[in-house]
Amino acid sequence: MPLQATSGAASYDAFGGGVPVPKNYIEDVFSTWIYAGNGATQTITNGIDLSGKGGLVWTKNRGVARSHYLLDTARANNAGLSSNLGFAAFNDGTITPSSNGYSIVESGSNDGLVNLNTETYVSWTFREQPKFFDVVTYTGTGANRTVAHNLGSVPGCIFVKRTDTTGAWQVYHRSLANTQYMVLNTTATVATGATRWNSTTPTDTVFSVGTDATVNASGGTYVAYIFAHNAGGFGLSGTDNVISCGSSDGSPVNLGWEPQWLLYRSVDFTDDWHMIDNIRGASTSVNPSANTWRELDANTSSAETSNTGSSGNPNILFSATGFTLDAIAGTAIYIAIRRGPMKVPTTGTSVFSPIAVNVAAGTAQTTGFVVDSQWKALRTSSDTLNSAVDDRLRGINTVTNTASGRYVITSATSAEATTNATTFGWNNTGFLAASYYSNKSSVFWNFGRAPGFMDIVCYTGTGANVARTHNLGVAPEFWLVKRRDASAGWEAGSTAIANTEYLVLNTTAAKATGATRWNSTYPTTTQFTTGTATTVNASAGTYIAYFFATCPGVSKVGSYTGNGSSQTINCGFTAGSRFVLIKRTDSTGDWYVWDSARGIVSGNDPHISLNTTAAEVTTNDTIDTDSTGFVVNQVAATNVNVTSATYIFLAIA
């Protein structure tokens, strides 16, 4: 018999005539997308196949108090529903699904629910996929019954809405009894009523409805949105979870992964159904006064609010392994969706973009991917913000009428600051030029997090040796740590130096010995270790860490020994490097950066030193192009190829 499948959790193999099983990834089935209305047809290219697979598009106006609008592909009449209303289906916008997203047109009463000109929106797209999400329509019978679904696993949460007439949204959640329900369009606490789910827990093929008219009136039409819970089915192994439906009492929730979208509410007290995502801005700081996130509520038409944790209110924290609803009142139920991407990138342009411009504030800049970290500097003048670093995890600005930034500076020891407008209008495909850099010659290095390439972790120090989780998926080869809440130098580690050694990004210093940085331990594929040094792990201190690895054809983390003249550094690329960072390790030397936006050519190449506030230098030919990576030349001004000297580098294709 020909071999049909590999053993264990691996996917089916085509060897010997077998049929390969497609891999599923969260980025293929879920998307948060922010956009400005244009008053005509809006095309959303989010990579979700709605025309072939079907699903739900949930849209909300962010800037104006307008109702939510939910459109699904299971109901051919293109009539929408509002999660904050009990209305029957109505028409205020129609979608045309595509294999790569959808197009939407404001229509009907033209109430601005999806695409009024200049108004701002967010849409959440849920594609139908076993072990993630399903849409089911049915006609009521008035008698206890079951309804078939195609989730392929036991549902964790179900929203049911009558579509032919008025009826409140009924919510089943696995954390409640099968005799209990909640109402999505109200703030009401959990209620008991056997006529909703017929006191029956759903199975992996059906869910039950009772006789209540909100779920099963004779002749009534209904739609059910069904969410999975820890069902596996995703990732290279096919066993990774991407959605979880559970409860929290305020203690940290360990999902085993970092969330990107969260819906939650208290069950014991009147409360809104809070909606948070990492595209509009989630939160990572344990200090409530420094912690902000943008929230919409599924049960209200209210515009988006920018919230700050405070006494008596939940301080919502996303982490590398889950989230915390600090100070939640009683018990909360939730639906959480995993952050993507889960796929390992194959091209550098999908995760890195260098942009050199001189434009007015608000000018759109396109990266083609979601920016997770942006490093930036002024090119032609010295500046205290050379180089400033902003990150999505620490809170960036996604609205176009407010400019702000939470940044750290690579050339300084200063704590995180928010006093300058360094971020502005980050979206799914790029950013708007911030006011601090308006009409100034600037360079922006834009990074996207992705398995095998780059990861970012925010954490709180313990003061004791500790291992923490990262989501890089491979062992980091180069990493940086910066304290956020107090003055401290940037500590850098590399597998090219000993695990008892470290470098300091904000100085020219050679590598130093100090086991208290990494506790004499290199990072693994899942964890990184910090020692007791206050620069990396002070008790209650807050930190951000950046991790880089070699990703074939995308990035190369490596080292070389100088030869005193010229040598080619082969990174395994095919079209050369678009970004090169070099630091000498055995002696003093700057942290030099070159990029293709400012020019990596056969002649002089502009470079910026991350450890200084100086403008770029344009007068030497330190590196040259090579299709496999880059060439280093020994030039006295930079000394990146001194005979027998040792260097580390990060190159991105």
N, C-alpha and C positions, 0 to 999 in steps of 0.2 A: 504494500500500500504506500503511495507517495506521502511524504511528510506534508502535513496540512497546517500544523501550528507549532509554535515554540512552547516551551513549558512555562509554568508559573503564570505571572501576571502580564507577560509580554504579549504583544499583539500578534495576530495571525500573520504567517509568513507566506509569501508567494512561491517560495522554493518548492519544487516538486509538484507544481500545479495548484497549490493552495491559492485562496483569494485573500489579498491583504485587507485587513480591517482598518478603515480610516481612523486616524487619530483625532480626537476632539480636544479643543482648547477653548478657554473662556473667551478669548478675543474673537472667536468665530460665532459666539452665541449671545454675547451681551456687549452693549456699548452705552456709555454716557456721552452725549454730544451737546455742546453749547454753540449757539448761533444767534445772529441778528436777523430779524425778519426783513424781508425785501418787498412784501406786498404783492408778490406774484407767485411764481413757482420756486420752491426752495428744494434743492437737491442735497440730500445728506448721504455722503459716501463714507460709511462707517465700517465697511467690510463684512456686514451681516447679510446673509442670503435669505431675504424675506420672500422673494418670489418663488424660490424652489422649496423652501422649508416651512415658511409661515411663521407667524409670531405676533407680538404685541409691540406697539409704539405708544409710549406714555409721555405726553408733552406737557410742560408747564411754563407759563410766562414768568420770568424771574423778576422783572422790574416793576410790574403793575399787578394789582390785585385782580386776577382773572382765574376762572376755574381750570382745574386739570382737564386734560382731554386725552382719552384712551381710545385708540383705534387698533383693531386686530384684523388679521387676514382671514379669520374663520367666518366672518359675517360679511357676505358679498355686498350688502347695501352701503358699506362704508360709513355707517352711522357711529358716532362716537359716544363715549360715556364719560362722566365726570366722577372721580373718586370722592369728591367732596359734596356730591349731590345724589339724591335718590331718583333723579329723573329717568325716564325712558331714554333709549338711544335717540340722539339728535345729530344734526349735521352742522358742524361749524368748521369743517376741514376734511379733505379727502387725501388719502395716501395712494401712491402707485408704488407697490413694492418692486424692488429690483434684486439682482443677484449680488449686489454690493451695497445695499442700503435701501433708500426709498426717496420719493419726491412727495412733497406735501404742498397743498394749495389751501389758502384761507377761503372759506366759502360760507354758504348758509347765511346766518345772521351777522357774519363778519365781526365777531366779538373779540377778536385779537387773541384767540386761544392758541394759535399755532404759527402765524406768519405775518402779523401786521408790520408795516415798514418801520424800521429802526428799533422796534422793541426787541428785548432780549429773551431768549428761550433756552430751555434744556429739554432734551428728549432722552429717554431711557428705552433702549430696544432690547426686547427679550425674544430670542429665536426659539422656536420649538425644537427641543432636543431631548431624547431620553436621558433621564437622570439629572435634568436641569429644569425644564419648563415645558408646560403643555397648555394648549387652549382647547376647551371642549364646549360645544354648544348642544343644547338639548331642549326638548319640549316637555313641560310638566305634565304629570298624570293625576296629581292630587292624592296619590296613595304612596305609602312608603316604597322606595325603589332604590336600585343602584344605577350608577351612570359609569359607563366605561371610559377609561382614559388611556393614553399612550405614554405615560411618564416613565414606565419601565422600572419603577421603584415606588415605595410607599410615600405618598405625599407628606411634606412637612407643613405646608400651609396651602389653603385654598381660599380664593376670593370668589364668591358667587354673586351675580347681579342679574336681576330680571331686566329684560331689554324691551318688552312690548308695552310696559306701563311703569308707573312709579313703584319703586321698591328699594329698601335700604340694602347696602352691600353687606353680605354676611361673610364672616371670616371664621374658618376652621384653622386651628393651629395645634400642632402635635404636643405642645407644652401644656395645653388645657385638656380637661376631660372631654370625652366625646359627647357629653351632654351639655357642653358649654359652647358659647360663641361670642364673638365680638362684632362690632359694626364699624366698618371702615370710614363711613362718612360722618361719624359723630365722635364725641369725646367720652362716650359712656363706658363704664367699667365692664368687666366680664359679666355675662348673663348666663342663666341656665335655661335650657329649653330643648327637650328631647325631640321636638318636631323639626329641628334644623338638620341634624345628622343621624336621626333615628337611633341615637345612642350606639352608633357603630363606627369603629375606627376604619379609615380607608385601607385598602390593600394595594398591591402593586399593579392591579388591573382595574379596580373600580373604587368609587367613593359612594357613600349612601346619603340620600336626602329624605327628609320626613315629609310632613304634610303642610308645613307652613308655606304661605303664599310667597314669601320672599325667596324660597328655594324650589317650590314644586307645585304651583297652582295648576290645575287642569287646563291645558291649552296655552299656558304661559310660555314665553320663550326666555331662555337663560344662556348666559355665558359663564364659564368657570375658568379662572386663571389658576394654574396648579404649579406649585413650586416644590422642588425636590429637597431632600435633606441628607447630606453626607452619604450620597449614593455612589461615589466613585465615578468611573466612566470617562475620565479626562486625563490628559497628559500623555507622555510617551508610554508610560506603563499601562494606561487605561484604568488605573486605580485611584487617581487623584480626585479629591473632592473639590467642588467649586461653589457650592451653595450650602448654607447651613440655616436651619430654622430652630431656634432654641430660646432659652430664657436666661435672664441675668438678674442677680440681686445686688449688683454694683461691684462685685468682685471681677477681676480680669477674666475675660472669656477667651479660652485657648481654642482657636479654630485650627491651628496648625498651619495657617497661612495668613497673609496680610489682606484685609478686605479693601474693596474699592467702593462698595455701595452698601448702605445700611438703612433699613426701615425698622423702627422700633417704637414701642409705646408701653406705658405702665398699664398693668391689668387691674391693679387694686385701687387706683385713683383716677379721676377724670383727667384726661391727657390727650394731647394731639398725637397723630401718627407722624413721627419725625422722619425726614428723608435727608440723608447726607451722602455725598460721594466725593471722591478724590479729584475729580475734574473741576468741580466748582470750588473745592477747598475743604479738606478734612483737617484733622488736628493731631498733634503729636506731643505737645508740651504738657508736663504734669503741673505746671504752674498756671492756675486758672487765669490770672491776669494777663498772661502771655499767650493764651490759648484761644484761637478763634476758629470758627467753622461756619460755613454757609448752609442754611437750612431752609427747606420747604416742608410743608405739612400736607399730607395726603388728604386730610379731612377739611382743609380750608382753602379759600381762594387767595389767601394773603400772598403778597410778594415775598421774595426771598429775604431772609434776615441774616445779618452777620452777628453771630452769637459769641459770647465769651463766658467761660465757666465761672460760676460764682457760688457763694454759699447757698445751699438749698436747691441748686439746680445742677443737673448732670453736667459733668465736665467730660466731654466725649473724646476719647483717645484711641486712635488707630495705632497698631504696633505691627512688628514683623510677624507676629503669631496670632493676632486677633484684635480685640478692642476692649475698652473699659467704659462702662457707663457710671462714672464716679458720682456718688450721691444720688443715684436714682431713687425715686420714691417707690418703696415696695419692690415688686417683681415686674420686670419688663419682658415682653416677648419680642423677638426680632427675626428678620430675614437678612442674612449677610451674604454678599457675593465676593468671590475671590478677585484680587487684583491680577491683571494681566500686564504684559503678555506672558504666556507660558511657553511659547515657541522660542527656540534659540535662533537669533537672527543669522541671516546668511549674507547680508550686505551692510557695509558701514553706513551707507546713506539712510538706512532705516532706523538708526539709533544715534547718529551724530551728525551735526550740521554746524560748520563754522560760518559765521556771517559777519562781514566787515562793511559797515555803512556809515553814512553821515546824513541823517534824515530827521525830520521833525517828529516830536512826540506824537504817538498815535498812529504812526505809519506801520502798516501791516508787514510782518516779516514771516516768510514761510519756511518751515523746517520739514514738513511732510510727515511728522510724527508728534506724539505728545511729549513735550519737554518736561523732564522730571528734575533736571538741575541745569542752571544756567550760570556760567562763569563769564565775567565781562570786565573790560578795561577800556580806558581812554587811550588812544593810540599816540596822539601828538603832544600830549602834555602830562606832566606829573600830576598825580591825583591821589588823595588819601583813600579813595575807593578802588584803587588798582591792587588786586583784582577782587571784585565783589562777587559773592556766590549766593544765589537764591535757589531754593528748592521747593518743589511741590509739597513735599512732606512737612516742611516747616511752615507752610502757609504762603501762598502767592495770590496775586490779584487776578481774578477772572472776569471782572466787570470793567467796562470801558470808561466809566465816568469817575473812577476813583483810582488814584495811583499811590502805591505803597510798596514796601518791600521789607522782608525779614532776612537780613543778610549777615554773612561773616566775611572777613577780608583775609585773603591769603597772605598778605604781607604784614599782618599785624597779629598781636595777641589778644586784641580787644574782644569783649563778649559780643554776642549777637545784638544787632541794632535794628531799629525800624524808622530811623529819622529821615531817610531819603527815599525818594520815589524811584526805586530801582526795578520794580516789576510793574507791568501794566498789561492787562488784557490777555493773559495766557489762555489759549484755547486748544482745540484738538490737533491743529495742524501748524501751530506757530505761536506768535506773540505780537503785540504792538510795542513799538519802541517806547521806552519809558522816558519820563520828563527829565530825569537827571542826565540822560545822554542825548537830549534833544539838540539837533544841529551840531553835534560834535562827532568827530571821527572816532568811531568805536568798533570794538570787536566783541562778538558774542559767541561763546562756545556752548553749544546746546547738546545735552546728553539725554538719552532716553534709557530708562532701566530695562534690562532684558536678561533672561537667563544666559549665563556663560559670558556675558559682556560686562555689565555694571549693576551694582545694587547700592542702595542707600538705607541706612538704619538709624533711627533716632532712639536713644535709650537714656535711662537714668542710672547714675552711678551708685555703687553699693559700698565702696571703700574696701572691698575684699576681692580676692581673685575670683573671677567668675567667667563662665562661658555663656555666650548669648547666641541667639539664632539670627542667621542672615538667609536671604532667599536667592543668592547668586546661582545656586545649583551646582557649582564647582568650587574647588578651593581657591580663594582669592590669592593672587600673586603680588598685588600691590594695594595698599590701603592707607587711608588718611583718617585721622580722628581730630575733631575740634570741639572743645568745650564751648557751650553756648551761653551759660548763665554767669560766667565769670571770666576774667582775663586768664588766658593760658595759650601756650604755643600749640601749633599744629604738629601732631606726632604722626610719623609715617613709618610703615613697615613694608618689608618686601621679602619674598622668598629668595631673592638674590643676596641677601645679607643674613646674618644669624638671627635666630628668633630671640636672642638676648640683646639685639641691637635695634636702633631706631634712627630715623632722620627727623629733621625739623623743617617743615615747609617754609616757615616765615624767616629762615636764616640761611646763610651759605654754609653752615657747619657740616663737617664730615660726619659720617655715621658715628654714633656714640653707643656705649654699652650701658644697658639698664634693664634688668630682668623684670622690673616693676611695670614695664609698659605692656608686654604681651605674655607675662608669666612664663617666659621661655617656651612658648607654644605657638606654632604656626596655625592659621585658620584651617578648618576642614571644609568639606563640601556643604556643611550645614551650620557650623558654628565658628565664632571668633572669640578669642579669649583676651581679657584685659586684666592687668595686675592692679596694684594698689596706688600707682602714681596719680596725683590729682589731675594731671593733664588728660587722663583717659578714664578715670574711674573714681572720682571723689564721691563720698557718700552724699546722695541727694543732688549731685551735680547733673546737669543735662548736657547731652552730647549728640553730635551727628558724625556718622562714619560713612566713608565712601569706599567701595570695593571694586577692583578691576581684575579681569582675568584675560587670558589669551582665548579668543574666539576665532576659529579658523576662518580666514578670509575677511574678518571684521576688525579684530584688534590683536595686538601683540604686546604682551608684557615681557620684558627681557632684560638682559644685561650684556655688556661687552667690555673688552679690555682695549684701551687705546693703542694705536700703532705709530703715532707721531706724524702721520701724513693724511691718508684718506682710506676709508674702508666702507664697503657696502654692508648694511645691516638688513639681512634677509628676514622679512616678517611673514613670508608666505603669501603676500598679496599679489594681485595681478595688474593693478593700475596705480600702484604707489600709495604713499601715505598722504592723508589730508590733515593729520594732526600728529605732532611729535613733541613729547615732553622728555627732557633729558636732565639728569642730576648726577654729578660726580659723587661717589660714595667714600673714597679713601682720603679725600682732602676737600678743602673748601671749593665751592662752586655754586653758581646760581641754579635755580629751577627754571630752565629755559623752555619756552613754548614757541613752536612754529606752526603755521596752518596754511592751508591752500587758499583760504579766502584773502589773506594778505599777501600770499605768494610763496610757494616752495618751487623754486626755479633753479636753473643752472648757474645763475649769478647771485647777487646779494639777496638775502632773505630776511624780512623783518622778524625780529623776535622780541618777546616780552618776558621779563623775569617775574615769576609769581611771587618771589620773596621781596620785591621792591615796589615802591609807588611810582617808579620812573616810567616815562613814555617809552614806546618801542624803539629799538635800535635798528637802523636800516643799512648800516655801512659795512657789513661783512658777509662773506660767503661761507657760512658754517656748515650748512647742509645742502645737499643737492637731491634731485629726483632719482628714483630708481623704481622700476615697475614692481619689484618684489618687496620694497619697503622704502628705504631712504639711504643716502650716503652722508657720512660725517667727515668733515675736513678739519684738520688741526689749524685753528686760527687763534692767535694769542688773546684776542678780545673775549673769547668764550671758553677756550681750552676744553673742548668736548672730545678730544681725541689725543690726549697726551700719552706718550709712550708708557705702557705698563699701568696707567691709571685705570680705575674701575668705575663703571657707570651703570645706572639703571635707566630704563626708558619705558614709555608707554606710547605706542603708535596706533592710529586708527585709520583704516582704509577709507 
